[in-house]
């Protein structure tokens, strides 16, 4: 869950690396570091604890070599070892001539460390990454003595290859060596790494956001692949030294999509982008004129989808909440047995995957480690593996049998917002796609498509209430315990609302089915406790009113998300946030928006870092 940026070319590397780190900071921000090799073959390293700005200020105050045209940098989200300067990347071997940055986890680092310690190597950090850097250095030293390499073979390349064959776990790495000042070796297994190809230069990064400013032509490394880069040339191989022909792709998103623009935070920008994001998600797929759903990404597997006996939706965090919405949608609209399950649990419980099972992996980044592992487990057991992802070219997108992109645009804020609503929209399209081919009438399909296309404008009306939501947040954001309650389609929304509040404002919040409250959690309610109900008009509306009454009787402050024009609900509530009326199956697309705003405003008022909340990173690429 860290960020890598590296540069090989003719330009001065440092500005490229620092700017790249800033674009990657949402992936990790407890420490950062940079390493460059100057024209004389000297390796310069600088590290700092804290945000990228701390490292940048250090470099401005005390510059390292300003002419180096090869280098790499890293922003860290700690896994092994506390956020300290010693534990920050890049890590060096004990000769100080080899530097390495790493995303992922070296699972057998303890054994590697013991092996190298017994050989006399001295470790200084508590990280797993240092073991890998030291292993590369140890092998490099031995190969240098033996000098058995074929002419033209890079000693660094061979050392990295041999080292990686000993590694258990995941990695995205970049390695440089003072003795080979024009060469960089990068490799990946389970952690994303992209090579941006410019004019006689290469920008290597763990995320396209750090590349798009420089080039849109990229090569996505696959697992167990590596690249050897020099100014003006690069080649790709496997770690077993088998040549690989690189496949060139084009980045979809433009630089301005990553910028804040007029907004104070990326999260707020992305909340307000939802009308456009959902419209982009529907465009070309939900055809109003003909009243039909077109999903080209899964068209080749239509028969398997229609004949599916069971669909499993798997993801983590917000993606899992979207999967829960999909569970309701697919059973309601497509009449197929569906289960939403945590990806982190799926692969370890020896899941039953029978003939006719479809497993759908849901992930904004397309790199979520647990979701990717669940997908691989499902495919190994014979399931059809589909993906619902946002990032084109991501690992999940490439490993699924087929899938549907969200087209939500880049999501930089750690707390996911527009990805959730687009995931729900895609799952609605999929449910309609299957349902229409099984039993659903043309009239019902058309009615739902028309209602879907009304969602973007309805979202805009909700966003106009941002000031009202801010006022509500200001009244209760000092309370450290909240409940979020909903029934049916709104149970997942309650979970998502609670998660958002926890993630960015650090307020303890629990989401649950409203009926579950009486079975224990009602004991938590005390005088003045904020309790958020999603109580839009639907089949269970009267039952939710009863639940509200139970909370009121115990002194809770009631905040309700309700249907526009519902006068009855105001008699039971301290505060009401209205959302437009729509079909019950589509209500999560609207009712979640006030909860996103509530979390955002509470976090800002409490002085929290909205886009970079403590202990969190955007893309969880390690288990």
Secondary structure, DSSP 8 states (H G I E B T S, - for coil): --EEEEEESSS-HHHHHHHHHHHHGGG--SEEEEEEE-TTS-EEEEEEESSHHHHHHHHHHS---SS--EEEEEEE--SSS-S-TTTSS-EE-TTS-EEEEEES-BTTHHHHHHHHHHTT----SS-SHHHHHHHHHHHHHHHHHH----TT--HHHHHHHHHHTT--B-EEEEEEEGGGTT-EEEEEEBS--EEEE-SS-EEEESSGGGTTTT-SEEEE--TTEEEEEETTEEEEEETT--EE---EEE--S-GGGGS-TT-SSHHHHHHHTHHHHHHHHHTTTEETTTTEE--GGGGGGHHHHHH-SEEEEEESTHHHHHHHHHHHHHHHHS---EEEEEHHHHTTTT----TTEEEEEEESSS--HHHHHHHHHHHHTT-EEEEEESSTT-HHHHHSSEEEE-------SSS--HHHHHHHHHHHHHHHHHHHHHT--HHHHHHHHHHHHHHHHHHHHHHTTHHHHHHHHHHHTT-SEEEEEE-THHHHHHHHHHHHHHHHH--EEEEEEGGGGGGTGGGG--TT-EEEEEE-SSTTHHHHHHHHHHHHTTT-EEEEEEETT--GGGGG-SEEEEE----GGGHHHHHHHHHHHHHHHHHHHTT--STT-TT--SS----
